[in-house]
């Protein structure tokens, strides 16, 4: 009867015929979304470049020392 490629072509044609009115709107919406995403990514990248890394003052603790052992010492 029909092979897989013929069924795929028929399906694409049916979708194009039934959704012909919505395709321009969908393409426009996808374009707007892509532009917004690109602008936001660019803004985030620029913000990361402008901000200096934050340094938080504190004391260094060795990895093998647990809080319980530190409290028991006199």
Order of alpha helices (4+ residues) and beta strands (2+ residues): alpha-alpha-alpha
